[in-house]
Amino acid sequence: MEFEYIKTIEVSRLTDGEGVYHKLESGRELAFFLIDEILYAIDNKCPHMGMPLHEGSLVDKHVLMCRYHQWKFDLKTGISTFAPNIYIKKYETRVEDGFIFVKMPVMS
């Protein structure tokens, strides 16, 4: 499988500990979090009922809680804190010229 880095938002839009929403041209919805200068990019939909994770809150340094049904996920691993078989997709990122680029599979 081939991958490419997709240009998304300006890193200056991020505030430490707050989620930011972004929709890619492909339709995929992402949530970005900046925590202690570490950047996280995840799917924006909670696996429980598809609610937007960017509206969630941090309940521990790197644990995100969905605001709707309180499901919790470790942003470092993407794995839920209560069931290791439930997870959110996380994406590799890099910052260039003030923009966040997210590693995504090439759509053919």
N, C-alpha and C positions, 0 to 999 in steps of 0.2 A: 504494500500500500504506500502510495506517495503522499507527502505532506507539503503544505506551504504555510507561510506566515501571512495572516490577513490583518491589514491595518484596521484598527478600531478607533478608540477615543483618545483624546489627549490625556496624558497622565495627570495633568493639573486639575482635571475634574474630580479626582479622587480625594477624599478626606479620610484620615485615619479612622478605621473602624466603621465606616458607613458604606453601604452598598450602592452601586451605580449600575443602572440598566443600560444595555445596548443590544440592538437587534441588527444582525448581519444581513447583507443582501440576500443570502441564502434562506433567510427566515429564522435561522437559529437565534434564540434569545440567550444572552449571557448576563451574568452578574459579576461585577468586579469588586474586590475588596482590597484595601491597602491596610496592612496591620504591621506596625513597627518596621516600615519600609520594605515589607515583603508583599508582593503583588499576587493575588489569587484571581483566577478566572474560572468560573464554573457555569454549568447549565443553570439557567434562571428558574427552571421549574422543579419544584419539590416532587420527588417520586411518589409521594403519598397521594396528592390530589391535583398536582400541577400548579400549585399556587406560586407566586413570584418570590423567589428567595432574596432578591435584592432588598425587599422590604423587611427582612428578618433582622435580628439583633444578635450581637455577640454576647454569649453568656459566660464565656471563658475566653482566654486570649485568642484561641483559634477555633472556637466552637460556635457555629452559626445555628441559631434557632429560628425555624420558620414561624412567622408571626401568627399564622392561622391555626395550626394544630400542634405546635410546639415540638415538631420533630427536630432533632439536633444532628449536625454533621460536623466532623472534624475537617476544617478547610485544608489542612496539610495532606490528608489522605483521601478525602471525599467520602469516607465511610461513616455511616450513622453511628451514634454513640450507644445505641441500644440493640442493633442487629447488624452484624458484620456482613451479611449478604445484601444489605440495602446501602446504596451509595449514590452520590451525585457525581456526574462526569466533571472532571477538572481538566484544565488545559494549560499547556506550557505557554509561557509568555516571554516576551523580551520588549525592551523599550528602546526606540530609536527616534532621534530628533523630536523628542517630547510626545511621541505617540506609542500606544500599546499595540503590539502585534501578537496575535494569538495563533498558535500552531493548530491547523485543521487539516483533515484529510482532503486531498484534491478530489473535487467532484468531476466525474467523467460523463 
